[in-house]
Amino acid sequence: MRIREFSAELASRLKVAYAVRNVDLTSPGLTLVDGCAPRPGHILAARVDAIGHHNWLELATGRKATIYPGDEILLAFGERYAPDQYESRVPDVLGTSVDLVAAGGVAGEVLSRHGDMRPPTRLEPLGILADREGVPLDLRRYSVLAPFGLGDHPPVVCVVGTSMNAGKSTTAASVIRGLSRGGRRVAGIKITGTGAGGDPWMFRDSGAVVAADFTDGGYPTTAGIPVPELAELAQTLYHHAAAHDVEAVVMEIADGILQAETSALLEHPLVRELVDGVVLAAADAAGARYGAMHLRGLGLPVIAASGKLTQSQLAIREATAGMDAPVYTPGELAEAHVAQEILALANVARARRAGVLELGEAA
């Protein structure tokens, strides 16, 4: 393994990706190493070799910066599981090239891609960021999440989807908007996914007084991360949000309910302990009806549905015909009285779970 100085000159040239925005490049004794086996969360300095699908990089500021061959960037290794984009893994060895698998700043080795995706942008590794002894630094070292506290435990409205691009983030942002318009202090958190700033920015724009995601805990992606570790991360994100004196937390879980990590998380005791009510985002009526049945089979209270299906009045009618939960458009969820009703249903579900209310008793 070769150890080289991480120079201030290189640091000044780097385009720093969103996923690694909390890395302190001014820390003394930083080095670059090669010849080692990369791991998820290792921080990579690389030079753009050939532009492929991604011709831009989301910077720490959220700006989409155009990238060119020869540009030097800072990103992190992570797996990706995206049926409509890339499936990728962290390579066993740091070779002569790696792939840019997500514009938020994730490096890996592409295993498969959707038919609409071009081959990935290729990167030439400059080295993995390490300490003065050459020990690679893990991104979790730079977590900015507040430690667990003994404050209040605000209710959680959990947004999950039947698949990728079912409308989860829009649904979550709409609930946040409605609660905010109703005078509530609300937080938005996203506990799984691929590092990108779009969702946290949207949560803030919708009125969240605090917005955080897994990258704040030092995870560039959550694909392939052990489920118990993700469940603990969910708890940490929740307590981080609760420490900001909020009255409700809207929690998004990425990907679809059949994706491996999402499916396992929904059955994990730590996550089930958090979830008071579920708003299901679905792409179509069949997905909504199946998804609601599946979630209720896990003992999770589905209190509403939304998502892309609401673009069609026919789809809404088909969904409501087979569900006992209301279906709302994003615009309706953003209305204060609808979002307040969603929160009230979550509070009822929480009370029933705690044994305060009997089944069928009104709030």
C-alpha positions as MATLAB code, in Angstrom:
seq = 'MRIREFSAELASRLKVAYAVRNVDLTSPGLTLVDGCAPRPGHILAARVDAIGHHNWLELATGRKATIYPGDEILLAFGERYAPDQYESRVPDVLGTSVDLVAAGGVAGEVLSRHGDMRPPTRLEPLGILADREGVPLDLRRYSVLAPFGLGDHPPVVCVVGTSMNAGKSTTAASVIRGLSRGGRRVAGIKITGTGAGGDPWMFRDSGAVVAADFTDGGYPTTAGIPVPELAELAQTLYHHAAAHDVEAVVMEIADGILQAETSALLEHPLVRELVDGVVLAAADAAGARYGAMHLRGLGLPVIAASGKLTQSQLAIREATAGMDAPVYTPGELAEAHVAQEILALANVARARRAGVLELGEAA';
ca = [
       0.000    0.000    0.000;
       1.302    3.439   -0.950;
       0.729    6.476    1.321;
       0.891    9.996   -0.127;
       0.241   13.436    1.270;
      -3.203   14.910    0.707;
      -2.101   18.369   -0.305;
      -3.911   21.641    0.247;
      -3.472   22.298   -3.464;
      -5.433   19.149   -4.366;
      -8.076   19.977   -1.757;
      -8.607   23.383   -3.364;
      -9.159   21.812   -6.798;
     -11.643   19.148   -5.763;
     -15.309   19.392   -6.634;
     -16.817   18.040   -3.405;
     -19.983   15.985   -3.887;
     -23.108   16.254   -1.766;
     -22.639   12.831   -0.169;
     -19.280   13.861    1.327;
     -20.163   17.473    2.138;
     -19.375   17.099    5.845;
     -15.807   15.858    5.347;
     -13.277   18.269    6.870;
     -10.486   18.570    4.320;
      -8.536   20.952    6.577;
      -7.833   18.284    9.202;
      -4.070   17.875    9.761;
      -2.340   14.689    8.688;
      -4.667   13.641    5.872;
      -3.187   11.256    3.327;
      -4.210    9.341    0.217;
      -3.710    5.599   -0.046;
      -4.024    3.090   -2.842;
      -3.495   -0.639   -3.080;
      -6.148   -1.287   -0.448;
      -9.608   -2.843   -0.607;
     -12.289   -0.128   -0.682;
     -15.301   -0.429    1.588;
     -18.707    1.295    1.619;
     -18.187    4.713    3.178;
     -14.546    5.072    2.159;
     -13.882    8.544    0.727;
     -12.362    8.678   -2.761;
     -10.491   11.408   -4.588;
     -10.720   10.752   -8.314;
     -10.159   12.303  -11.711;
     -12.906   12.237  -14.331;
     -11.707   10.020  -17.182;
     -14.633    9.721  -19.622;
     -18.101   11.241  -19.456;
     -20.974    8.760  -19.596;
     -24.513    9.055  -18.296;
     -23.741   11.612  -15.591;
     -22.186   14.785  -16.944;
     -22.748   16.694  -13.721;
     -22.068   16.326  -10.020;
     -24.246   17.603   -7.194;
     -21.987   19.716   -5.005;
     -22.101   20.158   -1.247;
     -24.143   23.326   -1.822;
     -26.760   21.468   -3.876;
     -25.631   23.069   -7.132;
     -25.435   20.810  -10.179;
     -21.892   21.355  -11.419;
     -20.979   20.297  -14.949;
     -18.004   17.939  -14.951;
     -15.392   17.480  -17.660;
     -12.631   14.953  -18.320;
      -9.706   15.929  -16.122;
     -11.828   17.361  -13.296;
     -10.897   16.155   -9.817;
     -13.752   15.243   -7.501;
     -14.365   13.918   -3.988;
     -17.007   11.246   -3.469;
     -17.573    8.015   -1.528;
     -17.834    4.321   -2.259;
     -21.254    2.749   -1.872;
     -23.525    0.093   -3.334;
     -26.549    1.040   -5.417;
     -29.793   -0.785   -6.075;
     -31.885    1.210   -8.536;
     -33.954   -0.841  -11.012;
     -34.528    2.191  -13.220;
     -30.869    3.260  -13.153;
     -27.838    1.275  -11.960;
     -27.139   -1.786   -9.898;
     -23.604   -1.491   -8.555;
     -21.264   -2.771   -5.888;
     -18.054   -1.643   -4.232;
     -15.120   -3.239   -6.073;
     -12.914   -5.732   -4.266;
      -9.757   -3.797   -5.113;
      -9.008   -0.193   -6.001;
      -8.205   -0.584   -9.677;
      -7.351    1.839  -12.435;
     -10.952    2.975  -12.906;
     -14.316    3.064  -11.129;
     -17.792    4.236  -12.108;
     -19.765    7.279  -11.038;
     -23.002    5.507  -10.094;
     -24.903    8.484   -8.645;
     -24.522   12.206   -9.248;
     -24.767   12.902   -5.521;
     -21.273   11.469   -5.230;
     -21.243    7.664   -5.140;
     -18.515    5.521   -6.709;
     -18.743    1.826   -7.467;
     -18.681   -0.834  -10.140;
     -21.795   -1.084  -12.312;
     -23.211   -4.613  -12.571;
     -26.358   -3.859  -14.579;
     -28.265   -0.851  -15.879;
     -31.724    0.055  -17.089;
     -32.165    0.129  -20.844;
     -32.592    3.920  -20.804;
     -29.288    4.474  -18.983;
     -26.070    5.178  -20.846;
     -22.822    3.565  -19.657;
     -21.544    5.277  -16.500;
     -19.047    8.103  -16.284;
     -15.604    6.615  -15.694;
     -13.252    7.825  -12.977;
      -9.527    7.390  -12.404;
      -8.902    6.901   -8.663;
      -6.327    9.231   -7.116;
      -6.562    7.544   -3.735;
      -8.706    6.860   -0.694;
      -8.664    9.508    2.031;
      -6.797    8.233    5.102;
      -5.190    9.379    8.343;
      -1.470   10.003    8.769;
      -0.848    6.259    9.346;
      -2.633    5.384    6.120;
      -5.797    3.996    7.722;
      -8.745    4.776    5.404;
     -11.311    7.159    6.881;
     -14.952    6.100    7.051;
     -17.587    8.696    6.176;
     -19.390    7.887    9.426;
     -16.549    9.686   11.188;
     -18.160   12.901    9.907;
     -21.713   12.267   11.141;
     -23.457   15.503   12.147;
     -26.493   13.911   13.788;
     -27.270   14.941   17.351;
     -26.868   12.231   19.998;
     -29.849   10.553   21.590;
     -31.697   12.748   24.060;
     -34.478   12.517   26.585;
     -36.800   15.004   24.919;
     -40.318   14.548   23.629;
     -41.265   11.741   21.262;
     -43.284   13.345   18.459;
     -45.508   11.108   16.299;
     -44.127    9.694   13.063;
     -45.947    9.650    9.736;
     -44.007    7.181    7.588;
     -44.102    7.451    3.792;
     -43.274    4.310    1.816;
     -43.833    3.427   -1.814;
     -44.740    0.473   -3.952;
     -41.653    1.037   -6.116;
     -39.068    3.596   -7.130;
     -40.601    6.763   -8.595;
     -44.026    6.050   -7.085;
     -44.178    9.583   -5.677;
     -42.789    9.046   -2.167;
     -40.789   12.255   -1.831;
     -43.581   14.401   -3.264;
     -46.021   12.720   -0.877;
     -43.742   13.321    2.113;
     -43.147   16.946    1.135;
     -46.887   17.487    0.707;
     -47.649   16.191    4.211;
     -44.889   18.433    5.564;
     -46.357   21.381    3.691;
     -49.849   20.753    5.020;
     -48.711   20.390    8.630;
     -46.556   23.490    8.320;
     -49.483   25.459    6.914;
     -51.486   24.289    9.922;
     -48.956   25.898   12.247;
     -47.107   22.711   13.207;
     -43.373   22.464   13.699;
     -42.508   19.453   11.567;
     -39.325   17.594   10.632;
     -38.597   15.634    7.470;
     -36.165   12.718    7.549;
     -35.170   10.136    4.948;
     -33.634    6.985    6.359;
     -32.626    5.058    3.220;
     -31.676    5.727   -0.384;
     -28.821    7.008   -2.509;
     -27.112   10.227   -1.453;
     -28.604   13.305   -3.128;
     -29.769   16.654   -1.858;
     -33.074   16.916   -3.704;
     -35.313   15.406   -1.030;
     -33.894   17.231    2.022;
     -34.009   20.512    0.074;
     -37.636   19.814   -0.881;
     -38.536   19.033    2.740;
     -37.074   22.372    3.821;
     -38.818   24.217    1.007;
     -42.102   22.618    2.124;
     -41.743   24.035    5.617;
     -39.728   21.502    7.628;
     -37.865   23.221   10.460;
     -35.261   20.476   10.252;
     -34.488   18.075    7.399;
     -31.925   15.287    7.571;
     -31.074   12.054    5.828;
     -28.722    9.087    6.037;
     -25.852   11.079    4.527;
     -25.891   13.254    7.653;
     -25.062   10.058    9.522;
     -22.151    9.264    7.212;
     -23.752    6.860    4.723;
     -23.387    7.706    1.012;
     -25.992    5.015    0.241;
     -27.865    2.462    2.315;
     -28.012   -0.433   -0.175;
     -26.184   -3.424    1.250;
     -25.948   -1.981    4.775;
     -26.989   -4.512    7.457;
     -30.601   -3.946    8.466;
     -29.916   -3.705   12.247;
     -27.459   -0.905   11.474;
     -30.060    0.885    9.330;
     -32.666    0.502   12.076;
     -30.308    2.162   14.539;
     -29.677    4.916   11.989;
     -33.450    5.455   11.730;
     -33.647    5.839   15.500;
     -30.737    8.292   15.468;
     -32.324   10.390   12.709;
     -35.615   10.423   14.626;
     -33.996   11.599   17.848;
     -31.969   14.175   15.930;
     -35.239   15.568   14.558;
     -37.050   15.367   17.905;
     -34.283   17.402   19.544;
     -35.447   20.389   17.463;
     -38.722   20.650   19.404;
     -40.952   19.425   16.569;
     -44.568   18.309   16.850;
     -44.401   15.683   14.100;
     -41.834   13.798   12.041;
     -42.452   12.769    8.442;
     -40.139    9.845    7.695;
     -39.494    8.602    4.157;
     -38.156    5.128    3.412;
     -36.765    4.914   -0.116;
     -37.379    2.357   -2.855;
     -40.322   -0.034   -2.872;
     -41.813   -2.178   -0.141;
     -40.381   -5.305   -1.816;
     -36.804   -3.979   -1.982;
     -34.604   -5.989    0.396;
     -33.611   -3.312    2.934;
     -37.017   -1.590    2.877;
     -38.876   -4.858    3.365;
     -36.658   -5.913    6.255;
     -36.778   -2.470    7.873;
     -40.571   -2.465    7.908;
     -40.417   -5.673    9.947;
     -37.628   -4.556   12.294;
     -38.729   -3.860   15.903;
     -36.836   -0.557   16.152;
     -38.547    0.818   13.051;
     -41.976   -0.568   13.925;
     -41.586    1.163   17.287;
     -41.162    4.476   15.467;
     -43.971    4.239   12.901;
     -47.357    5.526   14.039;
     -49.070    5.711   10.654;
     -48.180    4.945    7.047;
     -48.998    6.991    3.966;
     -48.492    4.718    0.956;
     -47.308    6.204   -2.343;
     -48.286    4.065   -5.322;
     -47.817    4.325   -9.056;
     -51.148    2.661   -9.860;
     -54.318    1.341   -8.259;
     -53.201   -2.299   -8.175;
     -50.020   -1.304   -6.390;
     -51.970    0.742   -3.852;
     -54.353   -2.087   -3.051;
     -51.624   -4.730   -2.854;
     -49.306   -2.429   -0.913;
     -51.952   -1.573    1.683;
     -52.760   -5.259    2.149;
     -49.067   -6.137    2.466;
     -48.354   -3.415    5.014;
     -51.370   -4.242    7.114;
     -50.274   -7.857    7.044;
     -47.136   -6.625    8.800;
     -49.264   -4.893   11.411;
     -48.564   -1.377   10.101;
     -51.503    1.063   10.045;
     -52.050    2.438    6.528;
     -53.864    5.735    7.098;
     -53.824    7.134    3.539;
     -52.525    6.617    0.012;
     -51.177    9.020   -2.589;
     -48.500    9.056   -5.259;
     -48.485    8.943   -9.036;
     -51.783    7.082   -9.199;
     -53.537   10.316   -8.222;
     -52.778   11.765  -11.655;
     -55.756    9.709  -12.873;
     -59.265   10.015  -11.471;
     -59.976    6.509  -12.763;
     -56.982    5.126  -10.867;
     -58.153    6.899   -7.714;
     -61.581    5.292   -8.020;
     -60.028    1.868   -8.634;
     -57.806    2.237   -5.571;
     -60.486    3.477   -3.201;
     -62.839    0.694   -4.282;
     -60.509   -1.842   -2.673;
     -59.113    0.131    0.275;
     -60.515    1.403    3.555;
     -58.042    4.318    3.626;
     -58.553    7.606    1.775;
     -56.584    8.439   -1.359;
     -55.312   12.026   -1.582;
     -53.566   13.985   -4.299;
     -50.354   15.814   -3.311;
     -52.275   19.074   -3.486;
     -54.854   17.766   -1.021;
     -52.168   16.511    1.369;
     -50.669   20.006    1.323;
     -53.950   21.423    2.679;
     -53.717   22.080    6.397;
     -56.960   20.307    7.350;
     -56.054   17.126    5.408;
     -52.533   16.930    6.839;
     -53.929   17.541   10.336;
     -56.328   14.629    9.808;
     -53.390   12.432    8.743;
     -51.554   13.397   11.928;
     -54.651   12.770   14.038;
     -54.982    9.265   12.577;
     -51.318    8.605   13.348;
     -51.881    9.721   16.934;
     -54.901    7.404   17.219;
     -52.823    4.501   15.901;
     -50.093    5.342   18.416;
     -52.595    5.409   21.280;
     -54.063    2.068   20.227;
     -50.610    0.535   20.033;
     -49.898    1.800   23.537;
     -53.202    0.360   24.759;
     -54.669    3.777   25.578;
     -57.572    3.347   23.108;
     -59.578    0.255   22.356;
     -60.015   -0.807   18.729;
     -62.811    1.236   17.166;
     -62.705    4.003   19.764;
     -62.644    7.528   18.361;
     -59.747    9.903   18.808;
];
